[in-house]
């Protein structure tokens, strides 16, 4: 019974889209856990691993996994160079409207300098349509993004004769155009957001700019302070949502909101730690952020990355005005995230924190607000944050002519990963949406009492903690929380008709 009710909590999603899942992939390889990408399209989810020959410190192949929308593996393809001296890795997957994918990563001979970025186009059947490397000096990894006109934006930081960022466009056949450089700007891009006719790009130093799709002009530039990590997104009403780490150690977060013109609305400074005492061992030390997003109710979820993934990932949930709602920490390591809609995301991570990982891989789909019994709840403090705006760097778009591309060979074969259920998230029950919407739990979260109201007559309420243990059973619609520890609880509410609904309750 314990596992049933844990599962009910975890797979329930108010939007009633495809259920959440949690799988453990049986890993038999040495995998580079620092830069594996996760992606999705309307029919599939994807993960790409770089497999390493540890004896020679050599990245010899890419294992590309596709699953269905329930997380079940459908296919594993292996990509490698026919030349045994060529090392390739993968750090991004981009899904194209025609069902193809672009995989990008680093290409080198014998895994030694010079390191070149490469892009390969994968057909729907997993075969390679083409693969190209960019030869313009010694170049760091690139970022690719699909623009509103279905062209592909490519941005790379080059360390050739002089450091500079190259920005250009590419079509699905691998032809490059509109090749520009961002003056002497040297920072790497963190995130792209695309709109009709233009896109926004956030760089790791806090520079945010809007650029025309044809790369003809920079519409505006802003800059925000951060010490060791930053992320942003847009709210439904056009406001900007930011999260920034103000100090390098300990790394705590400042979440702030601005209007569409960049004017500050509010800022919150948040510290988080495990256990009663806050010290260097117990704090969640942030080094970067996975995402900040708004859910359909206007709540804001921040996903923070710890020291190299050493302590997992902390999810902090605030309301639209910056008030604290809840938190939970995902206890896998070296996590990667992929937001797939306005209420769900994918997360992948390993069972230990090694950068070269031989342990099994955990692949999950979660709803923004949902924690699991494999998560931890952290203590926290929250206070008004500081103004984060800074003077933006002066950046210009200039024509860049020293750009060359070369075709490369990649061969394919089939692979295999076995998978098992993980964290009891796979059981499924039918939920009556009309009955579910009739039940209200309020106030929620609460530190005192909770009322349960319903249009139908309630016959029984069972309360389970986050570990799935039954801690109380009652016929009354008033629940006293004074003796409950702070955390997440599951309410199974049964009606005279013998129908049941599941609600989540937060004790703060």
Phi, psi and omega per residue, in radians:
X1 nan -0.615 -3.130
X2 -0.998 -0.850 -3.067
X3 -1.157 -0.585 3.126
X4 -1.052 -0.827 -3.033
X5 -1.351 -0.524 2.970
X6 -1.045 -0.768 -3.108
X7 -1.126 -0.702 3.119
X8 -1.033 -0.751 3.112
X9 -1.070 -0.772 -2.956
X10 -1.398 -0.541 -3.109
X11 -1.599 -0.172 -3.123
X12 -1.270 2.312 -3.133
X13 -2.418 2.126 -3.057
X14 -0.973 -0.590 -3.129
X15 -1.273 -0.273 3.073
X16 1.079 0.542 3.002
X17 -1.437 -2.939 -3.091
X18 -0.950 2.515 -3.012
X19 -1.186 2.714 3.030
X20 -1.214 2.815 3.110
X21 -2.581 2.850 3.066
X22 -2.580 2.047 -3.121
X23 -2.188 2.652 3.020
X24 -1.962 2.063 3.123
X25 -1.604 2.214 -3.086
X26 -1.347 1.913 -3.037
X27 -1.660 2.237 3.092
X28 -2.030 0.271 -3.024
X29 -2.153 2.955 2.925
X30 -1.648 1.926 -3.001
X31 -1.949 2.395 3.020
X32 -1.290 1.866 -3.041
X33 -1.518 0.064 -3.077
X34 -1.532 -0.517 -3.045
X35 -2.518 1.180 2.985
X36 -1.884 2.360 -3.098
X37 -1.659 2.697 3.008
X38 -2.158 2.485 -3.141
X39 -2.639 3.110 -3.100
X40 -2.774 2.697 2.875
X41 -2.371 -2.888 -3.032
X42 -1.204 -0.384 -3.066
X43 -1.963 -0.347 -2.970
X44 -2.533 2.800 2.909
X45 -1.988 2.654 -3.020
X46 -2.364 2.531 2.995
X47 -2.394 2.435 3.081
X48 -2.181 2.214 3.110
X49 -1.913 2.501 2.954
X50 -1.721 2.087 -3.106
X51 -1.665 2.373 -2.979
X52 -2.039 2.422 2.918
X53 -1.545 1.731 -3.013
X54 -1.103 -0.630 -3.102
X55 -1.053 -0.555 -3.100
X56 -1.970 0.136 -3.073
X57 0.835 0.916 -2.953
X58 -2.210 2.193 3.117
X59 -1.563 1.765 -2.890
X60 -1.739 -0.236 -3.110
X61 -2.850 2.799 3.062
X62 -2.006 2.201 3.066
X63 -1.811 2.020 -3.016
X64 -1.897 1.987 -3.028
X65 -1.880 2.289 3.008
X66 -2.053 2.411 3.097
X67 -2.141 2.871 2.970
X68 -1.398 -3.088 -3.058
X69 -1.302 -0.117 3.005
X70 -1.701 0.119 3.082
X71 1.480 0.082 -3.137
X72 -1.419 2.248 -3.129
X73 -1.093 2.263 3.080
X74 -1.818 -0.661 -3.057
X75 -2.721 2.545 3.001
X76 -2.218 2.101 3.098
X77 -1.970 2.494 3.131
X78 -1.980 2.264 3.126
X79 -2.099 2.314 3.115
X80 -2.712 2.857 3.108
X81 -1.398 2.505 3.043
X82 -1.215 -0.291 3.079
X83 -1.548 1.995 -3.071
X84 -1.123 -0.167 3.113
X85 -1.602 -0.086 -3.062
X86 -1.646 2.238 3.089
X87 -1.779 2.288 3.082
X88 -2.306 2.605 3.084
X89 -2.437 2.935 -3.118
X90 -2.300 2.265 3.087
X91 -2.287 0.092 3.062
X92 -2.712 2.498 3.008
X93 -2.128 2.267 3.068
X94 -2.143 2.136 -3.136
X95 -1.560 2.304 -3.083
X96 -1.765 2.717 -3.103
X97 -1.054 -0.441 -3.107
X98 -1.499 0.137 3.116
X99 1.610 -0.115 3.078
X100 -1.450 2.909 3.051
X101 -2.205 2.618 2.924
X102 -1.860 2.245 3.017
X103 -1.920 2.300 3.129
X104 -2.217 2.686 -3.131
X105 -3.067 -2.624 -3.052
X106 -2.060 2.391 -3.080
X107 -2.177 2.273 3.094
X108 -2.728 2.884 3.071
X109 -1.655 2.177 3.141
X110 1.020 0.430 3.135
X111 0.954 0.664 3.109
X112 -2.243 2.801 3.122
X113 -1.037 2.646 0.011
X114 -1.396 2.575 3.094
X115 -1.777 2.224 -3.108
X116 -2.021 2.512 2.982
X117 -1.330 2.541 3.041
X118 -2.360 2.733 3.109
X119 -2.310 2.358 3.014
X120 -2.276 2.541 -3.107
X121 -1.758 2.177 -3.080
X122 -1.890 2.190 3.100
X123 -1.275 2.938 -3.125
X124 -1.063 -0.475 3.117
X125 -1.517 0.094 3.086
X126 1.578 -0.092 3.138
X127 -1.406 2.730 -3.098
X128 -1.515 2.082 3.049
X129 -1.321 -0.800 3.091
X130 -2.821 2.806 3.081
X131 -2.543 2.385 -3.081
X132 -2.441 2.544 2.985
X133 -2.025 2.634 -3.107
X134 -1.767 2.197 -2.954
X135 -1.773 0.168 -2.996
X136 -1.344 1.396 -3.137
X137 1.343 -3.043 3.034
X138 -1.397 2.032 -2.908
X139 -2.113 2.423 3.074
X140 -1.364 3.140 -3.141
X141 -1.080 2.670 -3.084
X142 -1.869 2.923 2.997
X143 -2.086 2.387 3.102
X144 -2.210 2.571 -3.126
X145 -2.659 2.513 3.100
X146 -1.460 2.208 3.128
X147 -1.586 2.981 -3.074
X148 -1.156 -0.363 3.093
X149 -1.613 0.243 3.129
X150 1.188 0.174 2.942
X151 -1.464 2.908 -3.108
X152 -1.909 2.224 3.051
X153 -1.506 2.369 3.125
X154 -2.190 2.222 3.111
X155 -2.332 2.202 -3.110
X156 -2.378 2.566 3.026
X157 -1.740 2.052 -3.070
X158 -1.766 2.440 3.053
X159 -2.049 1.141 3.128
X160 -1.613 -2.202 3.092
X161 -1.063 -0.715 3.024
X162 -2.452 2.581 -3.128
X163 -1.168 2.370 3.061
X164 -2.844 2.808 3.071
X165 -1.798 2.204 3.107
X166 -1.712 2.335 3.095
X167 -2.283 2.325 -3.087
X168 -2.734 3.114 3.110
X169 -2.035 2.739 3.138
X170 -2.522 2.497 3.040
X171 -1.630 3.112 -3.039
X172 -1.256 -0.179 3.077
X173 -1.643 0.034 3.088
X174 1.511 0.351 3.086
X175 -1.611 2.260 -3.056
X176 -1.731 2.579 3.128
X177 -2.690 3.055 3.090
X178 0.871 0.843 -3.022
X179 -1.428 2.056 -3.097
X180 -2.265 2.919 2.942
X181 -2.227 2.621 -3.139
X182 -1.558 1.205 3.130
X183 0.890 -2.288 3.076
X184 -1.788 0.320 -3.116
X185 -1.161 2.284 -2.937
X186 -2.039 -0.001 -3.058
X187 -1.464 2.709 -3.121
X188 -1.583 2.597 -3.141
X189 -1.306 2.512 3.108
X190 -1.782 -0.756 -3.055
X191 -2.692 2.468 2.971
X192 -1.885 2.529 2.941
X193 -2.299 2.198 -3.024
X194 -1.844 2.532 3.120
X195 -2.378 3.102 -3.127
X196 -1.253 1.831 3.065
X197 1.651 -0.189 3.133
X198 -2.691 2.996 3.091
X199 -2.498 2.792 3.037
X200 -1.984 2.521 3.100
X201 -2.339 2.275 3.053
X202 -1.808 2.268 3.095
X203 -1.754 2.822 -3.019
X204 -1.136 -0.345 -3.137
X205 -1.536 0.052 3.130
X206 1.712 -0.034 3.057
X207 -1.269 2.265 3.095
X208 -2.185 2.295 -3.133
X209 -2.499 2.688 3.051
X210 -1.895 2.272 -3.048
X211 -2.292 2.472 3.082
X212 -1.129 2.566 -3.128
X213 -1.001 -0.591 -3.128
X214 -1.483 0.111 3.110
X215 1.087 0.466 -3.130
X216 -1.421 -0.439 -3.024
X217 -2.794 2.642 2.951
X218 -1.639 2.081 -3.074
X219 -1.262 -0.804 3.095
X220 -2.780 2.794 3.110
X221 -2.342 2.492 3.005
X222 -2.468 2.845 3.097
X223 -2.491 2.479 -3.113
X224 -2.266 2.536 -3.060
X225 -1.304 2.347 2.926
X226 -2.695 2.693 -3.104
X227 -1.768 -0.699 -2.999
X228 -2.534 0.119 3.105
X229 3.056 2.622 -3.127
X230 -2.770 2.618 3.005
X231 -2.576 2.843 3.102
X232 -2.696 2.871 2.949
X233 -2.763 -3.133 3.088
X234 -1.939 2.422 3.012
X235 -1.380 2.940 -3.112
X236 -1.027 -0.601 -3.104
X237 -1.489 0.085 3.116
X238 1.699 -0.155 3.072
X239 -1.084 2.679 3.017
X240 -1.634 2.363 3.054
X241 -1.965 2.160 -3.105
X242 -2.164 2.637 2.898
X243 -2.395 2.381 -3.044
X244 -2.472 2.533 3.014
X245 -1.664 2.066 -3.018
X246 -1.394 -0.519 -3.079
X247 -2.271 2.756 -3.088
X248 -1.481 -0.527 3.020
X249 -2.715 2.229 -0.171
X250 -1.296 2.575 -3.108
X251 -1.483 1.827 3.051
X252 -1.917 2.907 -3.015
X253 -1.868 2.549 2.882
X254 -2.053 2.073 3.083
X255 -1.744 2.252 3.141
X256 -2.488 2.734 -3.065
X257 -2.219 2.387 3.036
X258 -2.222 2.834 3.023
X259 -1.363 -3.106 -3.054
X260 -1.124 -0.355 3.120
X261 -1.640 0.068 3.107
X262 1.563 0.140 3.131
X263 -1.407 2.300 -3.059
X264 -1.138 2.398 3.065
X265 -1.881 -0.897 3.031
X266 -2.750 2.833 3.073
X267 -2.521 2.416 3.127
X268 -2.241 2.288 3.091
X269 -1.770 2.207 -2.997
X270 -2.252 2.280 2.989
X271 -1.960 2.580 -3.129
X272 -2.448 2.473 3.138
X273 -2.669 2.757 -3.113
X274 -1.701 2.363 3.137
X275 1.476 -3.079 -3.045
X276 -1.336 -0.623 -3.020
X277 -1.763 2.333 3.102
X278 -1.612 2.011 3.126
X279 -2.581 -3.091 -3.067
X280 -1.121 -0.429 3.137
X281 -1.463 -0.634 -2.991
X282 -1.543 -0.327 -3.056
X283 -1.231 2.666 2.974
X284 -1.590 1.834 -3.034
X285 -1.560 1.854 -3.050
X286 -1.415 2.352 3.016
X287 -2.086 -0.186 3.076
X288 -3.054 -3.108 -3.119
X289 -2.294 2.495 3.088
X290 -1.425 -0.835 3.140
X291 -2.892 2.846 2.879
X292 -2.351 2.212 -3.037
X293 -2.465 2.739 3.042
X294 -1.809 2.369 3.081
X295 -1.620 3.061 -3.072
X296 -1.077 -0.345 3.114
X297 -1.577 0.062 -3.137
X298 1.526 -0.013 3.094
X299 -1.298 2.743 -3.057
X300 -2.058 2.223 3.070
X301 -2.007 2.285 3.106
X302 -1.963 2.310 3.063
X303 -1.971 1.998 -3.060
X304 -1.848 2.462 3.120
X305 -1.740 2.398 -3.134
X306 -1.575 -3.065 -3.067
X307 -0.971 1.684 -3.131
X308 1.048 0.409 -3.053
X309 1.333 0.217 -3.033
X310 -1.123 -0.536 -3.095
X311 -2.039 0.338 3.121
X312 1.444 -2.696 -3.054
X313 -2.297 2.319 -3.100
X314 -1.789 2.193 3.077
X315 -1.805 2.126 -3.136
X316 -2.004 2.238 -3.044
X317 -1.998 2.189 3.108
X318 -2.148 2.776 3.014
X319 -1.475 -3.093 -3.037
X320 -1.104 -0.380 -3.128
X321 -1.749 0.148 3.080
X322 1.545 0.175 3.105
X323 -1.425 2.440 -3.100
X324 -1.152 2.397 3.038
X325 -2.028 -0.876 -3.072
X326 -2.935 3.014 2.983
X327 -2.651 2.800 2.984
X328 -2.768 2.597 -3.125
X329 -1.987 2.189 3.087
X330 -1.405 2.181 -2.947
X331 -1.692 0.399 2.902
X332 -1.672 3.030 -2.956
X333 -2.146 2.784 3.136
X334 0.938 0.752 -2.994
X335 -1.228 2.566 2.953
X336 -2.172 2.571 -3.066
X337 -2.216 2.686 3.047
X338 -2.514 1.941 3.053
X339 -1.294 2.179 -3.034
X340 -1.923 -0.288 3.028
X341 -2.880 -2.917 -3.042
X342 -1.505 0.202 3.083
X343 -2.491 -0.148 -3.070
X344 -2.305 2.733 3.021
X345 -2.569 2.778 3.012
X346 -1.733 2.539 3.031
X347 -2.435 2.405 3.051
X348 -2.227 2.561 3.117
X349 -2.880 2.936 -3.100
X350 -1.830 2.897 -3.099
X351 -1.522 -0.035 2.884
X352 -2.487 3.012 -2.941
X353 -1.658 0.183 -3.109
X354 -1.130 2.465 3.100
X355 -1.195 -0.614 2.969
X356 -1.817 1.933 -2.882
X357 -1.940 2.307 3.071
X358 -1.962 -0.017 -3.131
X359 -1.483 2.993 -3.090
X360 -1.219 2.732 -3.062
X361 -1.846 2.310 3.113
X362 -1.799 2.192 -3.106
X363 -2.137 2.139 -3.016
X364 -2.379 2.635 2.878
X365 -1.982 2.270 -3.080
X366 -2.305 2.710 2.919
X367 -1.539 2.643 -3.045
X368 -0.880 -0.818 -2.969
X369 -1.556 -0.072 -2.980
X370 -1.658 2.231 2.938
X371 -1.732 3.034 -3.140
X372 -2.267 2.910 3.114
X373 -1.169 -0.169 3.064
X374 -1.589 0.010 3.138
X375 -1.629 2.947 3.027
X376 -2.067 2.659 3.035
X377 -1.853 2.298 -3.089
X378 -1.821 2.637 2.908
X379 -1.282 2.814 -3.063
X380 -2.708 2.819 2.905
X381 -2.338 2.587 -3.101
X382 -2.428 2.373 -3.133
X383 -2.606 2.914 3.120
X384 -1.042 2.373 -3.122
X385 -1.637 3.078 -3.094
X386 -1.637 2.781 3.003
X387 -1.091 2.325 -2.999
X388 -1.926 -0.097 -3.045
X389 -1.238 2.533 3.073
X390 -2.368 2.962 3.063
X391 -1.305 2.157 -3.092
X392 -1.203 2.649 3.037
X393 -1.194 2.584 3.087
X394 -1.392 2.049 -3.048
X395 -2.243 2.348 3.122
X396 -2.195 2.642 3.053
X397 -1.667 2.055 -3.134
X398 -2.129 2.624 3.080
X399 -1.143 2.374 3.126
X400 -2.109 2.119 -3.014
X401 -1.835 -0.261 -3.068
X402 -1.556 1.119 -3.012
X403 -2.289 2.041 3.116
X404 -2.292 2.650 -3.089
X405 -2.300 2.539 -3.101
X406 -2.348 2.372 3.051
X407 -1.222 2.474 3.070
X408 -2.264 2.817 -3.136
X409 -1.741 2.382 3.042
X410 -2.367 2.312 3.127
X411 -1.901 2.728 -3.061
X412 -2.111 2.695 2.991
X413 -2.715 3.021 -3.127
X414 -1.710 2.590 3.113
X415 -2.302 -2.944 -3.077
X416 -2.724 2.423 2.931
X417 -2.320 2.193 3.006
X418 -1.431 2.673 -3.132
X419 -2.421 2.598 3.079
X420 -2.262 2.823 3.041
X421 -1.171 2.612 -3.140
X422 -2.415 2.333 2.994
X423 1.155 0.453 2.970
X424 0.944 0.701 -3.083
X425 -1.818 0.149 -2.939
X426 -1.794 -0.281 3.141
X427 -1.149 2.529 -3.051
X428 -2.247 2.405 3.040
X429 -2.249 2.746 3.079
X430 -1.392 2.260 3.114
X431 -1.918 2.282 3.107
X432 -1.460 1.854 -3.029
X433 -1.127 -0.635 -3.135
X434 -1.187 -0.687 3.109
X435 -1.216 -0.698 3.138
X436 -1.034 -0.708 -3.088
X437 -1.275 -0.285 3.136
X438 -1.414 -0.237 -3.051
X439 -1.749 2.311 3.122
X440 -2.207 2.332 3.062
X441 -1.966 2.084 -3.033
X442 -2.628 2.636 -0.285
X443 -1.201 2.625 -3.083
X444 -2.590 1.869 0.229
X445 -1.370 2.895 3.139
X446 -2.584 2.683 3.051
X447 -1.989 0.147 -3.031
X448 -2.336 -1.420 -3.109
X449 -2.286 2.675 3.115
X450 -2.261 2.344 3.047
X451 -1.813 2.550 3.054
X452 -2.096 2.061 3.120
X453 -2.001 2.589 -3.113
X454 -2.727 2.573 3.039
X455 -1.293 -0.385 3.098
X456 -1.747 2.703 -3.100
X457 -1.285 2.180 -3.136
X458 -1.525 2.297 3.123
X459 -1.809 -0.475 -3.049
X460 -2.814 2.506 3.077
X461 -2.275 2.189 3.047
X462 -1.978 2.384 -3.079
X463 -2.040 2.193 -3.140
X464 -2.057 2.514 3.047
X465 -1.454 -3.125 -3.046
X466 -1.177 -0.286 3.092
X467 -1.582 -0.031 3.081
X468 1.604 0.163 -3.136
X469 -1.556 2.377 3.054
X470 -1.243 2.110 -3.102
X471 -1.967 -0.289 3.100
X472 -2.818 2.581 3.043
X473 -2.377 2.303 -3.034
X474 -2.626 2.767 3.018
X475 -1.771 -0.094 -3.054
X476 -1.608 2.600 -3.098
X477 -1.576 0.047 3.063
X478 -1.925 2.182 -3.124
X479 -2.016 2.158 3.107
X480 -1.531 2.109 -3.065
X481 -1.729 0.061 -2.984
X482 -1.077 -0.512 -3.141
X483 -1.701 0.128 -3.132
X484 -1.598 2.389 2.969
X485 -1.163 2.722 3.092
X486 -1.145 2.370 3.129
X487 2.752 -2.868 -3.078
X488 -1.771 2.379 3.126
X489 -2.290 2.650 3.114
X490 -1.910 2.217 3.070
X491 -1.832 2.108 2.960
X492 -1.754 1.974 -3.041
X493 -1.875 2.092 -3.104
X494 -1.919 2.490 -3.074
X495 -1.931 2.922 3.127
X496 -1.024 -0.434 3.136
X497 -1.382 0.011 -3.096
X498 1.290 0.044 3.020
X499 -1.362 2.727 -3.101
X500 -2.308 2.640 2.947
X501 -2.273 2.778 3.130
X502 -2.047 2.245 3.073
X503 -2.233 2.608 3.086
X504 -1.778 2.464 3.138
X505 -2.227 2.406 -3.137
X506 -1.986 2.151 3.001
X507 -1.674 2.109 -3.119
X508 -1.798 nan nan
